[in-house]
Amino acid sequence: MDFYRKMKTEHGVILTTGILVFVSLWFIASNPDSTPYETALVQINEKGIDAENAYDDIKLYEQAMQIQEEITKIASDSLGVHIVMSDTYQSYFPIAKGSDVKIQGEDSFQICNVVENIPSHLQEISKTKKFKLFAAKYSSYPIELNLQDERRNESLFHYGLIAKSSDGRTALTMFHVNSCTNQVTDSERYFLSCHDGATHRVFGTINKDDILASLNHPDFCTIPLDSWRQSVYDYNQKIHDQQDKHFQTVETVEQSHESLSAWDLENRRLGLLKDISSMYVMAIDNERDIEEKIRQYNAMFGSLPEEFLQLLEARK
């Protein structure tokens, strides 16, 4: 009797496996250029477009959750790390067809479909050196995948990867894939941003040497700086705090042209100081860009603040 049950169970497993194989083969035969993953993404996205057009928010949310679940599986498999996705779908779902994306401004470039190519995009990202380095350090942490449709900007689709520690710190990097060539356009342009949830401090850089040093640093996400750049970074954070406080005064500003203009001018001044100091901290290769920013500041506001000038003098 036990032998009979065992044979019956094994027969059921074989039959079920056969059905799954048949279904997979049918998908491939019906769509020779598509995989079941791609087909599922396209079908879910089309239902999402229909729901959006019908103003059916409940159905739209259901489809958004489905595509998010599918993409999570695909990304985890393609990237070889533990991928999670929170409710970030608002920034990309439903994904418009390339022909429905309108270019803003006078630029002219081709825009193509994305949804069916997400699996291949993730495969291309997984091949890049900067992903492999990021994954080598952060694969033991949950990594959130964030998608954004940026095809109005040079036909690009955005893939952000955010590693999260248990103490509230995050490490962010990003990739952009051309929707028509399906190639990663910034595989050689490095970016890393470290965020400390406790202090609300954010430090991002495009300096490749600093990023490589960070990826080899024992701390979760620290971008090591020499003493001078650290002092400029501290000044940058001071300006950042001043601008935050300035933002908070916008509701109390007198609603007159003169008052609003003065508020805006101060905001622009602090923004320029923040940009200039950030460029020094990142040690960008072309310092002519920094000089141009300083000339812009001088033309609008005169000399740089004395504290900043002293920092720049200490560098010499």
Phi, psi and omega in degrees: 000315178298322179297320180297314180298319180299315180296321181294319180295314180297322179297320179295319179297317180297317181296316180297317178299318179299320179296316180298319177297317180298316180298317180297317178296324179295320177301313183294318180293321181286328182228077187301337181259007182237154172256163176305324177301310183297318180299317180297317180298316180297315182296316179296318182295320179296322176294325177294319177297317178299318180294320179295317180295331180270002182056036180262090185295326180294313179294322179298317179296319180300315180291325178298317179294324179293314182291328177295320177295318179297312183295325177300316178296313182298315183294317179299320180289315184288320185269342177072023177228166181282102183264136172235155175223126175267194185284066180259005187296338183302333183278354181217346189248140353287153183276120182291151172294152182304323182291343181264356180271123183261130178284134178264141180088197185263357180295154179224120177201161182281141176237131185240174178293156182237315196306317182286348183258001180303316178302317180289327175300314181295324176296318179295320178299319183297339182275345185285150181293321183291330174291316182300321178292318179296316181293325180300325181273322192250008183294341180277357179251153172295137181241121180273134176261127180240125180252143174216135180274106181243030185294342174293345178252091176058031174064031187261146172243133190262133174235111177256140178238122185236107176280139185235128177268165183288343181263014174091008177267152179226155174233123186242135167225171184209161180221151176231131183242132178288128186291342181262319180271342184060027178254145176287118187276342184237036182295335180259357179257110185275149175209136176214135177230129179252130180234131178253111183295333182286320182259350183062027177270136178234131175226116178241151180212154174248006180284114186298318181298318179295322180293316178297322178296321179294318182292340177259002181277142182293336181288158183305303178209091176233131176258101186292137181234152171288169189299322181291314180294330176296321179293324177290323177297318178299321177295318178302318180292327177296316178294321178302315180295321179297320180291324176299314179296324179295319177303321184293344181272356187299327182285342181259358180290138177299132185279064175235160182300317182295315182293317180293323178295319179295319178298315181295321181296318178294323178296319179292323179298311180295323179296319178294318177299320180294318179297314183297313181295323178297321181295324175292319180298319181282351179052053182297150187294318185262096183287351175296332176294322178293316180300323179294321177296320179294319177299321178297318178296314181300320181294329184265325191229001181087210184292153174297155178303147184303320181299319180290318179300321179295321176297316180295324178293325181292342180286332187288000000 
